[in-house]
Amino acid sequence: MSFYSAKSISFSYSNKPILNNVTLDIKEGSIVSLLGPNGTGKST
């Protein structure tokens, strides 16, 4: 069973595609981490 699911995510920044039709499916009980440099919007 999925705890979190997002489908068909697309995102562009300054007219450059960053994500194109991405699907994210996190299963219940999974451990997930989001990594990136300071000041890049990981918590927003």
PDB file with one MODEL, atoms N, CA, C and O in Angstrom:
MODEL        1
ATOM      1  N   MET A   1       0.839  -1.181   0.000  1.00  0.00           N
ATOM      2  CA  MET A   1       0.000   0.000   0.000  1.00  0.00           C
ATOM      3  C   MET A   1       0.885   1.245   0.000  1.00  0.00           C
ATOM      4  O   MET A   1       1.926   1.268   0.657  1.00  0.00           O
ATOM      5  N   SER A   2       0.479   2.271  -0.728  1.00  0.00           N
ATOM      6  CA  SER A   2       1.245   3.512  -0.810  1.00  0.00           C
ATOM      7  C   SER A   2       0.906   4.443   0.341  1.00  0.00           C
ATOM      8  O   SER A   2      -0.262   4.642   0.674  1.00  0.00           O
ATOM      9  N   PHE A   3       1.948   5.011   0.944  1.00  0.00           N
ATOM     10  CA  PHE A   3       1.787   6.038   1.966  1.00  0.00           C
ATOM     11  C   PHE A   3       1.622   7.395   1.285  1.00  0.00           C
ATOM     12  O   PHE A   3       0.823   8.227   1.715  1.00  0.00           O
ATOM     13  N   TYR A   4       2.397   7.605   0.207  1.00  0.00           N
ATOM     14  CA  TYR A   4       2.359   8.859  -0.541  1.00  0.00           C
ATOM     15  C   TYR A   4       2.532   8.541  -2.015  1.00  0.00           C
ATOM     16  O   TYR A   4       3.399   7.750  -2.385  1.00  0.00           O
ATOM     17  N   SER A   5       1.716   9.151  -2.851  1.00  0.00           N
ATOM     18  CA  SER A   5       1.814   8.929  -4.287  1.00  0.00           C
ATOM     19  C   SER A   5       1.575  10.242  -5.016  1.00  0.00           C
ATOM     20  O   SER A   5       0.628  10.964  -4.705  1.00  0.00           O
ATOM     21  N   ALA A   6       2.424  10.549  -5.976  1.00  0.00           N
ATOM     22  CA  ALA A   6       2.269  11.729  -6.828  1.00  0.00           C
ATOM     23  C   ALA A   6       2.513  11.273  -8.261  1.00  0.00           C
ATOM     24  O   ALA A   6       3.492  10.581  -8.537  1.00  0.00           O
ATOM     25  N   LYS A   7       1.630  11.660  -9.167  1.00  0.00           N
ATOM     26  CA  LYS A   7       1.713  11.176 -10.542  1.00  0.00           C
ATOM     27  C   LYS A   7       1.781  12.325 -11.532  1.00  0.00           C
ATOM     28  O   LYS A   7       1.180  13.379 -11.327  1.00  0.00           O
ATOM     29  N   SER A   8       2.514  12.108 -12.595  1.00  0.00           N
ATOM     30  CA  SER A   8       2.616  13.038 -13.727  1.00  0.00           C
ATOM     31  C   SER A   8       3.098  14.419 -13.290  1.00  0.00           C
ATOM     32  O   SER A   8       2.491  15.428 -13.649  1.00  0.00           O
ATOM     33  N   ILE A   9       4.183  14.472 -12.521  1.00  0.00           N
ATOM     34  CA  ILE A   9       4.753  15.739 -12.067  1.00  0.00           C
ATOM     35  C   ILE A   9       5.665  16.294 -13.156  1.00  0.00           C
ATOM     36  O   ILE A   9       6.567  15.606 -13.634  1.00  0.00           O
ATOM     37  N   SER A  10       5.422  17.540 -13.539  1.00  0.00           N
ATOM     38  CA  SER A  10       6.295  18.238 -14.484  1.00  0.00           C
ATOM     39  C   SER A  10       6.619  19.599 -13.895  1.00  0.00           C
ATOM     40  O   SER A  10       5.768  20.227 -13.265  1.00  0.00           O
ATOM     41  N   PHE A  11       7.853  20.059 -14.099  1.00  0.00           N
ATOM     42  CA  PHE A  11       8.277  21.341 -13.550  1.00  0.00           C
ATOM     43  C   PHE A  11       9.366  21.930 -14.433  1.00  0.00           C
ATOM     44  O   PHE A  11      10.282  21.224 -14.855  1.00  0.00           O
ATOM     45  N   SER A  12       9.264  23.225 -14.711  1.00  0.00           N
ATOM     46  CA  SER A  12      10.286  23.942 -15.476  1.00  0.00           C
ATOM     47  C   SER A  12      10.768  25.132 -14.666  1.00  0.00           C
ATOM     48  O   SER A  12      10.016  25.701 -13.874  1.00  0.00           O
ATOM     49  N   TYR A  13      12.017  25.501 -14.866  1.00  0.00           N
ATOM     50  CA  TYR A  13      12.606  26.667 -14.207  1.00  0.00           C
ATOM     51  C   TYR A  13      13.369  27.450 -15.261  1.00  0.00           C
ATOM     52  O   TYR A  13      14.250  26.907 -15.927  1.00  0.00           O
ATOM     53  N   SER A  14      13.033  28.721 -15.412  1.00  0.00           N
ATOM     54  CA  SER A  14      13.639  29.578 -16.440  1.00  0.00           C
ATOM     55  C   SER A  14      13.529  28.941 -17.825  1.00  0.00           C
ATOM     56  O   SER A  14      14.495  28.910 -18.588  1.00  0.00           O
ATOM     57  N   ASN A  15      12.342  28.439 -18.131  1.00  0.00           N
ATOM     58  CA  ASN A  15      12.051  27.794 -19.420  1.00  0.00           C
ATOM     59  C   ASN A  15      12.867  26.543 -19.685  1.00  0.00           C
ATOM     60  O   ASN A  15      12.966  26.110 -20.833  1.00  0.00           O
ATOM     61  N   LYS A  16      13.455  25.947 -18.650  1.00  0.00           N
ATOM     62  CA  LYS A  16      14.207  24.703 -18.804  1.00  0.00           C
ATOM     63  C   LYS A  16      13.477  23.607 -18.039  1.00  0.00           C
ATOM     64  O   LYS A  16      13.223  23.759 -16.844  1.00  0.00           O
ATOM     65  N   PRO A  17      13.133  22.504 -18.705  1.00  0.00           N
ATOM     66  CA  PRO A  17      12.445  21.419 -18.004  1.00  0.00           C
ATOM     67  C   PRO A  17      13.338  20.769 -16.956  1.00  0.00           C
ATOM     68  O   PRO A  17      14.467  20.377 -17.250  1.00  0.00           O
ATOM     69  N   ILE A  18      12.832  20.655 -15.743  1.00  0.00           N
ATOM     70  CA  ILE A  18      13.553  20.015 -14.641  1.00  0.00           C
ATOM     71  C   ILE A  18      12.985  18.615 -14.410  1.00  0.00           C
ATOM     72  O   ILE A  18      13.736  17.647 -14.292  1.00  0.00           O
ATOM     73  N   LEU A  19      11.662  18.513 -14.347  1.00  0.00           N
ATOM     74  CA  LEU A  19      10.971  17.232 -14.218  1.00  0.00           C
ATOM     75  C   LEU A  19       9.976  17.115 -15.362  1.00  0.00           C
ATOM     76  O   LEU A  19       9.311  18.090 -15.712  1.00  0.00           O
ATOM     77  N   ASN A  20       9.873  15.928 -15.946  1.00  0.00           N
ATOM     78  CA  ASN A  20       8.937  15.724 -17.044  1.00  0.00           C
ATOM     79  C   ASN A  20       8.170  14.417 -16.835  1.00  0.00           C
ATOM     80  O   ASN A  20       8.703  13.330 -17.056  1.00  0.00           O
ATOM     81  N   ASN A  21       6.915  14.540 -16.406  1.00  0.00           N
ATOM     82  CA  ASN A  21       6.021  13.402 -16.228  1.00  0.00           C
ATOM     83  C   ASN A  21       6.578  12.358 -15.255  1.00  0.00           C
ATOM     84  O   ASN A  21       6.594  11.165 -15.559  1.00  0.00           O
ATOM     85  N   VAL A  22       7.033  12.811 -14.090  1.00  0.00           N
ATOM     86  CA  VAL A  22       7.622  11.940 -13.064  1.00  0.00           C
ATOM     87  C   VAL A  22       6.520  11.403 -12.149  1.00  0.00           C
ATOM     88  O   VAL A  22       5.588  12.127 -11.796  1.00  0.00           O
ATOM     89  N   THR A  23       6.634  10.148 -11.774  1.00  0.00           N
ATOM     90  CA  THR A  23       5.724   9.538 -10.810  1.00  0.00           C
ATOM     91  C   THR A  23       6.520   9.120  -9.582  1.00  0.00           C
ATOM     92  O   THR A  23       7.575   8.498  -9.702  1.00  0.00           O
ATOM     93  N   LEU A  24       6.015   9.462  -8.403  1.00  0.00           N
ATOM     94  CA  LEU A  24       6.662   9.122  -7.139  1.00  0.00           C
ATOM     95  C   LEU A  24       5.682   8.300  -6.312  1.00  0.00           C
ATOM     96  O   LEU A  24       4.545   8.716  -6.087  1.00  0.00           O
ATOM     97  N   ASP A  25       6.128   7.136  -5.864  1.00  0.00           N
ATOM     98  CA  ASP A  25       5.285   6.251  -5.065  1.00  0.00           C
ATOM     99  C   ASP A  25       6.104   5.765  -3.876  1.00  0.00           C
ATOM    100  O   ASP A  25       7.043   4.987  -4.046  1.00  0.00           O
ATOM    101  N   ILE A  26       5.755   6.220  -2.671  1.00  0.00           N
ATOM    102  CA  ILE A  26       6.477   5.840  -1.457  1.00  0.00           C
ATOM    103  C   ILE A  26       5.614   4.852  -0.686  1.00  0.00           C
ATOM    104  O   ILE A  26       4.478   5.154  -0.319  1.00  0.00           O
ATOM    105  N   LYS A  27       6.157   3.689  -0.452  1.00  0.00           N
ATOM    106  CA  LYS A  27       5.423   2.634   0.241  1.00  0.00           C
ATOM    107  C   LYS A  27       5.411   2.885   1.750  1.00  0.00           C
ATOM    108  O   LYS A  27       6.340   3.479   2.297  1.00  0.00           O
ATOM    109  N   GLU A  28       4.360   2.431   2.404  1.00  0.00           N
ATOM    110  CA  GLU A  28       4.239   2.546   3.854  1.00  0.00           C
ATOM    111  C   GLU A  28       5.411   1.832   4.520  1.00  0.00           C
ATOM    112  O   GLU A  28       5.744   0.705   4.154  1.00  0.00           O
ATOM    113  N   GLY A  29       6.045   2.492   5.508  1.00  0.00           N
ATOM    114  CA  GLY A  29       7.181   1.924   6.222  1.00  0.00           C
ATOM    115  C   GLY A  29       8.526   2.241   5.596  1.00  0.00           C
ATOM    116  O   GLY A  29       9.562   1.871   6.149  1.00  0.00           O
ATOM    117  N   SER A  30       8.537   2.924   4.440  1.00  0.00           N
ATOM    118  CA  SER A  30       9.795   3.292   3.783  1.00  0.00           C
ATOM    119  C   SER A  30      10.491   4.415   4.536  1.00  0.00           C
ATOM    120  O   SER A  30       9.843   5.227   5.196  1.00  0.00           O
ATOM    121  N   ILE A  31      11.797   4.455   4.435  1.00  0.00           N
ATOM    122  CA  ILE A  31      12.592   5.569   4.952  1.00  0.00           C
ATOM    123  C   ILE A  31      13.085   6.351   3.746  1.00  0.00           C
ATOM    124  O   ILE A  31      13.742   5.799   2.862  1.00  0.00           O
ATOM    125  N   VAL A  32      12.762   7.648   3.714  1.00  0.00           N
ATOM    126  CA  VAL A  32      13.067   8.486   2.555  1.00  0.00           C
ATOM    127  C   VAL A  32      13.858   9.694   3.010  1.00  0.00           C
ATOM    128  O   VAL A  32      13.602  10.242   4.083  1.00  0.00           O
ATOM    129  N   SER A  33      14.822  10.114   2.199  1.00  0.00           N
ATOM    130  CA  SER A  33      15.632  11.287   2.510  1.00  0.00           C
ATOM    131  C   SER A  33      15.732  12.170   1.276  1.00  0.00           C
ATOM    132  O   SER A  33      15.854  11.674   0.156  1.00  0.00           O
ATOM    133  N   LEU A  34      15.681  13.476   1.485  1.00  0.00           N
ATOM    134  CA  LEU A  34      15.845  14.445   0.411  1.00  0.00           C
ATOM    135  C   LEU A  34      17.150  15.181   0.653  1.00  0.00           C
ATOM    136  O   LEU A  34      17.302  15.863   1.666  1.00  0.00           O
ATOM    137  N   LEU A  35      18.088  15.049  -0.267  1.00  0.00           N
ATOM    138  CA  LEU A  35      19.421  15.629  -0.108  1.00  0.00           C
ATOM    139  C   LEU A  35      19.631  16.771  -1.090  1.00  0.00           C
ATOM    140  O   LEU A  35      19.095  16.756  -2.198  1.00  0.00           O
ATOM    141  N   GLY A  36      20.414  17.759  -0.676  1.00  0.00           N
ATOM    142  CA  GLY A  36      20.758  18.867  -1.553  1.00  0.00           C
ATOM    143  C   GLY A  36      21.497  19.939  -0.784  1.00  0.00           C
ATOM    144  O   GLY A  36      21.520  19.932   0.447  1.00  0.00           O
ATOM    145  N   PRO A  37      22.109  20.874  -1.523  1.00  0.00           N
ATOM    146  CA  PRO A  37      22.866  21.951  -0.878  1.00  0.00           C
ATOM    147  C   PRO A  37      21.964  22.877  -0.056  1.00  0.00           C
ATOM    148  O   PRO A  37      20.753  22.927  -0.271  1.00  0.00           O
ATOM    149  N   ASN A  38      22.563  23.606   0.883  1.00  0.00           N
ATOM    150  CA  ASN A  38      21.835  24.597   1.677  1.00  0.00           C
ATOM    151  C   ASN A  38      21.211  25.644   0.761  1.00  0.00           C
ATOM    152  O   ASN A  38      21.806  26.045  -0.239  1.00  0.00           O
ATOM    153  N   GLY A  39      20.006  26.080   1.117  1.00  0.00           N
ATOM    154  CA  GLY A  39      19.357  27.169   0.397  1.00  0.00           C
ATOM    155  C   GLY A  39      18.711  26.772  -0.914  1.00  0.00           C
ATOM    156  O   GLY A  39      18.424  27.643  -1.735  1.00  0.00           O
ATOM    157  N   THR A  40      18.472  25.488  -1.140  1.00  0.00           N
ATOM    158  CA  THR A  40      17.890  25.069  -2.419  1.00  0.00           C
ATOM    159  C   THR A  40      16.413  24.703  -2.326  1.00  0.00           C
ATOM    160  O   THR A  40      15.863  24.176  -3.293  1.00  0.00           O
ATOM    161  N   GLY A  41      15.752  24.961  -1.204  1.00  0.00           N
ATOM    162  CA  GLY A  41      14.308  24.776  -1.095  1.00  0.00           C
ATOM    163  C   GLY A  41      13.847  23.373  -0.755  1.00  0.00           C
ATOM    164  O   GLY A  41      12.733  22.995  -1.118  1.00  0.00           O
ATOM    165  N   LYS A  42      14.655  22.601  -0.079  1.00  0.00           N
ATOM    166  CA  LYS A  42      14.264  21.231   0.267  1.00  0.00           C
ATOM    167  C   LYS A  42      13.083  21.190   1.223  1.00  0.00           C
ATOM    168  O   LYS A  42      12.305  20.236   1.188  1.00  0.00           O
ATOM    169  N   SER A  43      12.927  22.186   2.067  1.00  0.00           N
ATOM    170  CA  SER A  43      11.857  22.155   3.071  1.00  0.00           C
ATOM    171  C   SER A  43      10.622  22.940   2.636  1.00  0.00           C
ATOM    172  O   SER A  43       9.670  23.051   3.409  1.00  0.00           O
ATOM    173  N   THR A  44      10.610  23.476   1.447  1.00  0.00           N
ATOM    174  CA  THR A  44       9.446  24.256   0.993  1.00  0.00           C
ATOM    175  C   THR A  44       8.605  23.505   0.009  1.00  0.00           C
ATOM    176  O   THR A  44       7.594  24.025  -0.464  1.00  0.00           O
TER     177      THR A  44
ENDMDL
END
